[in-house]
Amino acid sequence: MRRTQAKAVRIALGGLLPALLAVQAMATEPPRFPQGAVWHEDISAAPIHPQSASMLSTLAGLGGWGNSDRFQIDFSIHYYPDADTTAPSYPVTAASLYYLPDCEPIGTPVPVPPDAAFEGQTGLSCSGGDCHLLIRQGSLLYEVFAGNLDQGVLSAQCLAVWNLDVVYPPEGRGEHCTSADAAGFPIAPLLVHPDAVAARLDDPGSDLGHAIRFILPNSRMASDASLGGVAGRLYVRPASHAGGPSGPSGSVPYGARLRLKADFDMSAYNPAEQVILRTMQRYGIVLADGGNIALTFASDRHSETSWAELNVDSQSLLGVQVGDFEVLDTGPRIGETYDCVRSPVNPFDEIFLDRFEF
């Protein structure tokens, strides 16, 4: 993940509070926001951007999807769905840098069950890559970027906490504000989860009900110095932030929402793959970060169904091309200044503070 230079670290005021959240029933699917959230909006009839064909042609000319134009799937991100009150709590500390005011204050406690794991790892140590850690506890979703847990100290470059009971404003957690994902998106709600796919196999024509996260190389995403952003960087809604896009202005921008064409032929795909493809037609895919592997699905580490049981692997969707999509019109391009202005939504309001005695 490519980020801008570190923002100043601000130390949280007051003492650290232990996490004492209520026990939540087992949830094996990705977390959902309330009805009305942009991530659950059916975009099957949404207007196409006037430059959709041109943007996709430019992207294809730059090499299309990353990793040799392969619509490949990465299963390395683990999502922990049911942390209870017995989970140890660790105050987040700054790693080599920490993004403020974008991310939660230093010292915010994070519940970390002993059997959770960082992205690409089998446990709670991570020293390379994006090192995401995704944990739900009750109505709160904790998402860590560039994290590591060593000798009882949880370090990170960002902790973003999402309140799953809230419909966030168009700018999400704040204009020009990143999250554990460079576009400012939540991660876990946009992952394809094996249990969610399995639950829909007996319902013909079903879908997953949410947009799906995807990634492109930064050099293939649009930049435009005329918008006044740093180094020409820009984004569109539903993003609130851009990482390091450096491609030509005519390409697809950070945050873009793409829709699989309604006439896409799914006959060669198995039932599980068709559930995923229908989701791309009805809810789209959103450009969340810079990188080479286009799709990131949740691992089956904490699921009841394995990907092998569904006959879904990293090669399952390789036949899907850039030209099979349309770019939706989600509003004007916004020059990225990196001057984060947080939205008024406090994820801990009425959840966190009233569970403690002072």
Summary of the structure (lengths in Angstrom):
residues: 358
radius of gyration: 19.4
end to end distance: 39.4
largest distance: 60.6
contacts: 1220
relative contact order: 0.22
helix: 16%
strand: 22%
